[in-house]
Every structure is written in structure tokens, then in C-alpha cells.
Amino acid sequence: VPIIQKHWGDDLAIQRATLVVVPAFTRYLASLSSLADAEPVWSGPQETICIHIQRQELIYLAIVSQEVPPLEVLELLEGVVQALSEYIGKLSETTIKENFVTGYHLLSEMVDSGSVVTTDTAVLRGVVPVPSLVNRVIENVSGIGISAEKRPNVSLSSTPWRPQGIRHATNEFFVDMVERIDAIFGSDGSVVSYDVSGDISCKSRLSGMPDLVMVLSRPEIMDDVAFHPCVHRRKWESERKIGFVPPDGQFKLASFHVAMETSPRALPLYVRAVSSRSEQMYTVEIVLEPGQCNGRPVEQVCVKVPLPQQAYNIGVQCKTGTHTVSNARSPQVEWSVKSVRAGDQGLRLVIQYLMRSSNSSNTPPAEQGVLAAFIDFEVTGYSASSIKVDALRLLRESYKLFKGVRYATKAGSYQVRF
């Protein structure tokens, strides 16, 4: 059952279709062995297309009845998640139900008659008040949203993301640069492919109408750069510097990609995998080897190994870390290691299991469903692309700016194939 549902436009056909499409999409998800196997774009009944993303335990679904670029819809869904997170906090079924009026109001302002208006929370804050305890009680009792007393006229402003008259006791600006490594390893540990993508997120608490200039190291290796509307594009194109008038509060300044040819050859973590079979016993062995990340530890390492549905009598051996065996939809082994440091040895996971049935004694384990293992990790204080903030300059304002920068590298699609 949907937690919250919003129809844009007066198309009665699509409104009626959702009564059929949503249950059909739910049955489609239930038929899969894992929600990760769900196609992001799925052809639904009654000539509809279902486009969805999953974040934690929640699924955000968009149903369209006309031809539309799927990436545009996926970007809208990402914007919905970001806006709800900034307004509500941690998203769950409970928190969304508690803030139903705010969530519905946000959806109404983001899209008008099927066309995306904005997903920028700096603009949305001008038309949708941030929920407070008093407002939430009144909304839950009466079902009526509380309007903001003063709304800036964002439509006539040259900077609709930032209203006039902002004042803070202390003027602070913080930057979080989070990069994700996508890598595929062969069973022998060789790197088949990899690249790096990143986000530059900021938290601004600055008075007045500041103009900032961010200078990055190695900006020439960045491609597919997407900026927040506040960025002066001409400055980036001519000087490779990011000039912008920041929104107040949290926002994503930019996202970027670094191609394989310019990515560093040293990765934080290397993986080898071996699969074998002896009579009816299948064996999978995974070895982790620390890489190079400027002496920083690789933390929160988690290796997920999906096993065939027919697997049973599963045995796991590991000297380092902890492991769990899950049988929710299909068997899966999770191996967790708190920290991996340079020089660590013996990081080995061995899985043995039997199969309920097999078509041929010569069938390799990979054809029985053991295709890959997926690795997750985080390295704080480390930039995989070596892109860093060299300087942050304040223009048009005379106060002292307190600033800080944090770096983190995480695993994106990080996997080893058998």
C-alpha cells in the first residue's frame, strides 16, 4: 500500500491506471529474488511505464503514461528524496506518515501539470514552511497545512534560491566532498574497469548576499560536471573555478565524474575470489587485500555474497570480522570487517554449501547462480581522485568567514566476478 500518492494533472486515465499499475508493480517486485534485481524502468499494464528508485527500505515510484526521458524522471525522484530528507530528516514509513501534509505539499510544489518546476530545497523553503512541533500537531489534528507568514517573491529575484535579509550570528561555510569508486575485479584480483564519481555538498550559514569562489586542485580531470543553479557557469568555463551565490542551509553544489584514464591506479581495497566444486560440495573463497589510501584505514567493510536459491547447509569460516547468513529471499552471506589497514593479512572468507539439485555434475558454480560478490566500504579523509579544495574566497561581504572541508571515499558499484 502506498504511503503517499500524488497525481499531477487532470488525466483521469492515469489516475485510474494507478489502481491497476501499483498492485502489478508490487507483484513484480515480489516475484524477484532480490529487490536489487528490479529494473529501474519497467513496462507496466495499460500502456504505462514504471520508473523507480530504492533508498533504504523505501521505494519511490513514478508512473508515466506518455513518452518521457527516463533520466529526467529518475532525477526528479532523487530530488524528491533529497527534499523530503531535508524537511523531515531520516526517511521511513513512520516519519513520512507523521509529516504527511508537508510531504504532500512538497510534491505539489515540485511538479505542475506534469512538468517539473523545481526540486531545489532553497526555493521550496520559500513556499513550503519547514515543519515545527506546533505546526505538526495542528496539521495532524485538522489536516490543514500551515502557511509561512512571509514568503519571499522568488519568481522576481535574480537569485531565487537565496532571499534577501539573511542574518547569522556566526558566518560559517562547510564543504563535504564524497567520492564513490565503481570497480570490477576479475577472480584473480585484476582490475577490469573502474572510475570515480563525486558530489560536493555544502552547508551555508552566511549573512547578506555573499559571492564565493571555490578553487579546486586538478579541475581539468573532471567531466560530466553538473552544477547547482547558483553557479556562474562562465567562470567555470573560462577559469575552471566555481563561483556562486550560495543558498542558505544545505545544498549540493556540484557532481562530477572522473574517467578511467585519469583515475588513480591505486585503489583502497583489492579483492580476489575463487570458486570450486568437489563432488556435491561448493566452495567460494574471497580474499581482501589493503590498497593505498594515504595511510587511512578502510572502514565499515562489508562483503555480500549472494548464493543460489538451491543452496543449503551453508558453512562460513572467517578469522577476521563477523558474518551472517540471510535467507529472506535467497541465501546470502554478509562478511563485516570493522577496519582494514595497510599490512593486514589473512582477510579471508570461505563459504561452503550443498545444492538441492543440479542438472549436471560438470556445471560450474557460476552457472548455479554465484556470479559476483559486492563490497562496501568507506575511507574518511581521503580523496580517490586527488581533487581537493585549494581555496574558498569570499566576495561582496566584509565579515570573517569560518570554513571547513571534509573528504570521504566510498564504494559505489564495487564487485568481484567469479
PANU-62629 format. One record per residue (C-alpha): residue in three letters; z, x negated, y negated. Coordinates in pm, 1 decimal. Each point is the difference from the previous one (the first is absolute). Layout:
N
resn:zz:xx:yy
Ala:Z:X:Y
...
This chain:
418
resn:zz:xx:yy
Val:0.0:0.0:0.0
Pro:-96.9:-149.8:-339.5
Ile:293.5:-94.5:-222.7
Ile:-197.6:62.2:-317.4
Gln:-352.5:132.2:-42.9
Lys:-220.8:29.0:-307.1
His:-346.5:158.0:-42.8
Trp:-214.9:-114.0:-290.7
Gly:-262.1:239.1:-130.5
Asp:-76.7:360.1:92.1
Asp:-196.6:-68.8:315.7
Leu:133.1:270.2:232.2
Ala:-200.0:-143.5:288.1
Ile:192.5:-329.0:-2.3
Gln:330.2:185.7:-40.0
Arg:-75.9:211.0:306.6
Ala:-130.2:-304.5:185.7
Thr:329.5:-184.0:-40.0
Leu:165.1:267.0:215.1
Val:-224.3:-121.4:280.6
Val:-53.0:-363.5:-94.3
Val:363.5:-107.2:-32.2
Pro:94.9:121.0:351.0
Ala:-318.1:-158.9:137.5
Phe:83.4:-330.7:-165.6
Thr:354.8:21.3:137.4
Arg:-138.9:50.4:352.7
Tyr:-232.8:-296.7:-53.3
Leu:297.1:-224.2:-85.9
Ala:195.3:128.5:298.8
Ser:-287.2:-91.2:232.1
Leu:15.8:-367.7:-96.9
Ser:213.5:-256.7:177.5
Ser:107.3:-139.2:-337.1
Leu:-28.7:122.9:-358.3
Ala:-143.0:-341.7:-86.6
Asp:-310.9:97.4:201.5
Ala:-79.7:292.6:-231.3
Glu:-322.8:-32.8:-194.2
Pro:64.7:9.1:-377.9
Val:-306.3:225.9:-38.0
Trp:-25.6:277.3:259.8
Ser:-252.5:280.9:25.4
Gly:191.0:326.4:10.7
Pro:-101.1:356.7:84.8
Gln:-186.9:234.8:-237.2
Glu:-201.7:-285.2:-155.5
Thr:300.7:-178.0:-145.5
Ile:96.6:-366.9:-10.6
Cys:360.3:-112.5:44.3
Ile:94.1:-323.3:-175.9
His:352.7:-129.0:44.6
Ile:236.0:-293.5:-36.9
Gln:336.3:-57.7:167.6
Arg:300.2:-150.8:-175.7
Gln:314.2:-33.8:210.5
Glu:52.5:332.3:179.3
Leu:-204.5:208.3:-245.2
Ile:-371.5:80.8:13.3
Tyr:-189.8:81.0:-321.2
Leu:-306.3:210.3:77.5
Ala:-290.3:100.8:-223.7
Ile:-248.4:264.3:117.9
Val:-338.2:4.0:-170.4
Ser:-285.3:247.1:44.5
Gln:-268.9:-187.1:-195.3
Glu:-147.8:-346.7:17.3
Val:228.9:-248.6:-173.8
Pro:47.2:-379.0:26.5
Pro:285.3:-50.4:252.8
Leu:135.6:-301.5:-188.6
Glu:46.6:217.8:-307.4
Val:214.1:242.0:199.0
Leu:196.5:-283.4:163.1
Glu:69.1:-144.9:-343.6
Leu:124.1:340.5:-116.6
Leu:235.2:23.5:298.0
Glu:135.0:-348.0:-75.8
Gly:57.6:112.5:-358.5
Val:185.5:308.6:123.0
Val:230.1:-215.4:213.2
Gln:63.5:-239.4:-288.6
Ala:75.0:279.7:-247.4
Leu:230.5:185.8:237.8
Ser:182.6:-325.5:78.7
Glu:63.8:-75.6:-365.9
Tyr:119.3:354.5:-73.5
Ile:198.2:70.4:315.2
Gly:86.3:-340.0:146.8
Lys:-9.2:-46.6:374.4
Leu:-238.8:258.2:143.7
Ser:101.9:210.5:297.4
Glu:-22.6:363.1:103.3
Thr:345.7:60.8:-145.4
Thr:-58.1:-165.6:-338.8
Ile:-334.8:172.7:-50.8
Lys:153.4:340.5:77.0
Glu:286.3:-70.8:-239.6
Asn:-251.2:-83.1:-275.8
Phe:-263.3:259.0:91.6
Val:-56.0:125.4:-357.2
Thr:-50.5:-352.4:-134.4
Gly:-236.8:-90.0:283.0
Tyr:-207.7:313.4:-46.3
His:-13.0:-54.7:-376.8
Leu:-123.7:-356.9:53.4
Leu:-277.0:116.5:232.8
Ser:-105.7:261.5:-255.9
Glu:-32.5:-259.4:-276.7
Met:-179.5:-264.1:208.9
Val:-303.2:211.7:87.1
Asp:-173.9:277.7:-190.5
Ser:-253.3:222.9:177.6
Gly:-64.5:-267.9:260.9
Ser:-47.2:-287.9:-246.5
Val:255.6:-278.9:-26.3
Val:159.8:-10.1:-346.0
Thr:252.3:-282.9:38.6
Thr:241.9:-153.3:247.5
Asp:156.2:-229.8:-259.0
Thr:372.3:71.1:-5.4
Ala:24.1:-126.1:-358.8
Val:-230.1:287.1:-103.6
Leu:159.6:249.2:239.1
Arg:344.2:-65.8:-146.0
Gly:-130.4:145.9:-325.1
Val:-73.0:336.6:164.2
Val:234.2:12.8:300.8
Pro:368.0:-68.7:-74.2
Val:181.0:-239.9:229.2
Pro:244.8:210.6:205.6
Ser:367.9:-16.4:-89.3
Leu:296.6:146.9:182.5
Val:33.1:294.7:-240.7
Asn:-374.2:75.4:6.5
Arg:-5.3:-18.5:378.9
Val:283.2:254.6:32.9
Ile:-171.8:242.4:-241.0
Glu:-336.0:-42.8:175.1
Asn:148.4:58.6:346.0
Val:178.7:313.6:-114.6
Ser:-271.9:154.6:-217.1
Gly:-313.0:-163.6:139.7
Ile:-116.3:-69.6:-357.6
Gly:-82.4:-351.8:-112.6
Ile:169.2:-143.0:-307.3
Ser:-241.3:-115.2:-268.5
Ala:51.0:-311.0:-206.9
Glu:127.8:71.0:-348.5
Lys:-238.6:-247.4:-159.3
Arg:-330.3:-94.4:146.4
Pro:-213.3:-273.1:-155.2
Asn:-352.5:98.1:-88.4
Val:-156.5:-233.1:256.9
Ser:-348.1:146.4:-39.2
Leu:-37.7:-128.0:-358.8
Ser:163.5:-339.9:48.6
Ser:-194.9:-323.6:47.1
Thr:270.0:-98.9:249.9
Pro:72.8:322.9:190.5
Trp:210.2:-194.0:251.2
Arg:247.1:-105.5:-269.9
Pro:148.8:237.5:-261.6
Gln:116.3:-113.0:-342.7
Gly:361.1:-68.2:-90.2
Ile:129.7:-160.8:320.2
Arg:324.0:-189.8:-54.6
His:210.7:-206.1:241.4
Ala:325.8:-187.0:-54.7
Thr:-136.2:-301.2:190.6
Asn:-368.3:-82.1:32.4
Glu:-85.1:-96.9:355.9
Phe:-316.0:-39.0:202.6
Phe:-2.5:-73.2:372.9
Val:-295.3:-80.1:225.3
Asp:-21.2:36.2:377.8
Met:-300.7:-162.5:165.9
Val:-26.2:117.9:359.6
Glu:-279.0:-134.5:219.0
Arg:-107.2:115.9:345.2
Ile:-174.1:-214.6:258.3
Asp:-253.1:159.4:232.3
Ala:-63.1:-228.8:296.5
Ile:-138.6:19.0:351.8
Phe:91.9:-265.5:257.2
Gly:-173.1:-72.0:326.8
Ser:209.6:-25.1:316.1
Asp:1.4:-382.7:-35.5
Gly:150.2:21.0:-349.1
Ser:-322.6:-71.8:-186.2
Val:-50.2:187.7:-327.4
Val:-297.7:234.6:37.9
Ser:15.1:150.2:-349.3
Tyr:242.3:35.5:-287.1
Asp:18.8:86.6:-367.1
Val:259.8:77.5:-263.5
Ser:48.1:304.6:-221.5
Gly:268.3:51.1:-258.3
Asp:161.6:227.8:-255.2
Ile:152.6:-94.6:-334.3
Ser:270.9:258.0:-72.0
Cys:203.0:1.8:-318.7
Lys:311.3:156.9:-145.8
Ser:-4.7:21.1:-377.0
Arg:289.9:73.9:-232.1
Leu:-147.6:-104.9:-334.6
Ser:43.5:156.7:-341.3
Gly:-276.4:95.5:-239.0
Met:-365.2:-59.0:83.8
Pro:-11.7:-348.3:158.9
Asp:-319.2:-178.5:95.0
Leu:42.5:-240.2:292.1
Val:-221.4:-276.5:134.2
Met:50.9:-115.4:358.3
Val:-144.9:-337.7:99.1
Leu:-54.0:-55.4:372.7
Ser:-63.7:-314.6:198.2
Arg:-326.7:-4.9:196.6
Pro:-137.3:328.6:-138.8
Glu:-351.3:-109.7:98.7
Ile:69.2:66.7:370.8
Met:87.8:366.7:-60.7
Asp:-265.7:259.9:74.6
Asp:-11.0:379.0:31.3
Val:257.9:13.5:-278.3
Ala:116.1:349.6:-99.5
Phe:202.7:39.2:-318.9
His:228.0:260.3:-151.0
Pro:-168.4:183.4:-293.7
Cys:227.2:-189.6:-240.9
Val:-182.6:-330.9:64.5
His:-249.4:-136.7:-254.4
Arg:-297.1:-67.0:223.9
Arg:-192.2:-210.2:-249.6
Lys:278.5:-257.0:-11.5
Trp:-4.8:-28.5:377.7
Glu:-377.1:-30.9:15.5
Ser:-18.7:-264.6:-273.1
Glu:323.2:-199.7:46.8
Arg:129.0:99.5:344.7
Lys:328.1:104.1:-161.2
Ile:164.1:341.8:36.4
Gly:67.8:157.1:-339.2
Phe:169.3:339.4:-2.9
Val:226.6:245.9:-177.6
Pro:245.0:87.2:279.8
Pro:121.2:349.0:88.9
Asp:373.8:51.7:-13.7
Gly:163.6:-28.6:341.0
Gln:-155.7:-98.5:332.1
Phe:-374.7:-26.6:49.5
Lys:-260.6:-196.3:197.6
Leu:-180.0:-232.9:-237.5
Ala:-270.0:-123.0:238.2
Ser:-110.8:-35.6:358.2
Phe:-226.3:-272.7:129.2
His:-160.1:-157.4:305.2
Val:-52.6:-363.7:95.4
Ala:-291.4:-70.7:231.7
Met:30.8:-200.5:320.5
Glu:-191.0:-293.6:-145.6
Thr:263.5:-54.9:-270.3
Ser:314.6:102.5:189.1
Pro:239.6:-277.0:105.4
Arg:-57.9:-136.3:348.5
Ala:373.0:-12.8:74.5
Leu:152.4:332.7:107.9
Pro:374.6:79.5:11.9
Leu:-7.3:91.7:368.7
Tyr:-231.8:-78.4:291.0
Val:-23.5:206.3:318.1
Arg:-125.1:-69.4:352.2
Ala:-27.5:257.9:278.0
Val:-74.7:-21.8:370.5
Ser:-45.6:287.6:244.6
Ser:-20.9:-33.2:376.9
Arg:29.7:194.3:320.8
Ser:150.4:-84.3:336.6
Glu:-58.3:271.9:257.7
Gln:155.3:310.5:-159.3
Met:205.1:-183.4:-262.3
Tyr:-141.5:-33.5:-351.3
Thr:135.5:-269.6:-231.8
Val:-41.2:-36.4:-375.5
Glu:131.7:-309.2:-176.4
Ile:14.3:-43.2:-378.8
Val:98.4:-320.7:-179.2
Leu:83.6:-30.2:-369.6
Glu:-39.8:-327.4:-185.7
Pro:121.5:-51.8:-359.4
Gly:-266.8:-98.8:-249.5
Gln:22.5:-132.8:-353.5
Cys:148.4:199.3:-286.4
Asn:159.0:-261.8:-225.1
Gly:311.1:-23.7:214.3
Arg:82.7:370.2:-35.2
Pro:118.2:187.1:310.0
Val:-213.9:275.6:147.6
Glu:232.5:299.9:13.7
Gln:10.1:343.7:162.7
Val:-250.4:-101.1:266.3
Cys:-94.9:292.3:223.8
Val:-255.4:-18.8:282.5
Lys:-126.2:331.0:138.5
Val:-179.2:0.3:335.6
Pro:-152.6:336.3:101.8
Leu:-20.8:32.9:378.6
Pro:-220.0:226.0:216.7
Gln:121.2:355.3:51.5
Gln:12.2:-65.6:375.2
Ala:243.7:-291.2:-40.6
Tyr:344.9:33.9:155.6
Asn:288.9:-217.1:119.5
Ile:-34.2:-205.5:-319.6
Gly:195.0:-324.7:-16.6
Val:42.9:-207.8:-316.0
Gln:126.3:-355.5:-43.0
Cys:68.5:-176.6:-331.9
Lys:251.3:-270.3:-85.1
Thr:-21.9:53.4:-374.8
Gly:41.7:330.2:-181.4
Thr:32.9:348.0:145.1
His:-239.1:239.4:168.9
Thr:-37.0:372.3:58.3
Val:-223.6:202.0:230.2
Ser:-129.5:330.9:-135.3
Asn:-162.9:278.6:202.1
Ala:-42.1:264.3:-271.7
Arg:-378.5:44.6:36.6
Ser:-101.8:-306.2:196.3
Pro:202.4:-302.8:112.2
Gln:50.7:-261.2:-268.6
Val:212.5:-311.7:-19.6
Glu:141.1:-112.1:-335.0
Trp:131.8:-353.2:-41.9
Ser:203.6:-69.6:-313.5
Val:92.8:-345.3:-127.7
Lys:215.4:-16.2:-311.6
Ser:-134.4:-331.3:-128.5
Val:-251.2:-268.1:102.4
Arg:25.8:-342.4:-159.7
Ala:-210.0:-315.0:13.7
Gly:70.8:-188.6:319.8
Asp:118.4:302.3:199.5
Gln:-112.0:-15.6:362.4
Gly:30.7:221.9:303.1
Leu:-102.3:319.1:-182.5
Arg:-140.5:164.6:307.6
Leu:-23.1:360.1:122.9
Val:-87.2:81.4:362.0
Ile:-78.7:356.6:108.2
Gln:-52.5:99.5:363.8
Tyr:-87.5:347.0:121.1
Leu:-160.1:197.3:282.5
Met:-282.5:254.3:-23.3
Arg:14.6:345.5:154.5
Ser:-368.7:-7.0:85.2
Ser:-298.3:-230.2:-42.2
Asn:-366.2:48.1:81.1
Ser:-60.9:-352.7:119.1
Ser:213.2:-295.3:99.6
Asn:-227.5:-220.3:-211.2
Thr:47.4:199.7:-319.8
Pro:139.3:-235.1:-267.6
Pro:312.3:105.0:-191.0
Ala:-196.9:37.6:-324.6
Glu:-204.8:280.3:154.6
Gln:322.8:170.4:102.8
Gly:90.0:43.5:-367.4
Val:169.3:-327.4:-103.2
Leu:-240.9:-92.8:-277.1
Ala:209.0:-152.1:-277.3
Ala:347.4:-65.6:-134.0
Phe:90.5:72.0:-360.5
Ile:227.4:-219.0:-209.3
Asp:198.9:83.3:-311.8
Phe:196.9:-242.6:-217.2
Glu:100.8:-85.9:-355.8
Val:34.0:-327.6:-189.2
Thr:188.3:28.3:-329.5
Gly:-71.9:-241.5:-282.8
Tyr:-338.7:-99.7:144.1
Ser:-356.1:67.7:-118.5
Ala:-256.8:-25.1:279.4
Ser:-289.7:-31.1:-244.8
Ser:183.9:-245.6:-229.3
Ile:-65.5:241.0:-288.8
Lys:299.9:-3.3:-232.0
Val:96.1:113.7:-349.4
Asp:-25.2:-307.3:-222.0
Ala:95.4:172.4:-326.0
Leu:80.9:339.9:-149.3
Arg:-44.1:21.1:-377.6
Leu:118.3:276.5:-232.7
Leu:-212.6:100.9:-299.1
Arg:49.7:253.3:-283.8
Glu:379.5:2.8:42.7
Ser:257.9:-252.8:-119.5
Tyr:294.9:59.9:234.3
Lys:100.4:-234.4:282.2
Leu:-151.8:86.7:335.4
Phe:199.9:-40.7:321.4
Lys:-236.6:-37.6:294.7
Gly:6.8:-72.3:369.2
Val:-252.3:-44.0:282.3
Arg:47.3:45.4:374.0
Tyr:-242.7:-85.2:279.0
Ala:-23.3:130.2:354.7
Thr:-252.8:-23.9:279.5
Lys:-13.7:260.7:275.3
Ala:-206.8:60.4:308.7
Gly:-280.5:249.9:-47.0
Ser:-216.9:52.9:306.4
Tyr:133.6:-301.7:189.9
Gln:-91.6:5.2:366.8
Val:-77.5:-209.0:305.1
Arg:-260.0:116.3:250.3
Phe:22.5:-57.0:372.2
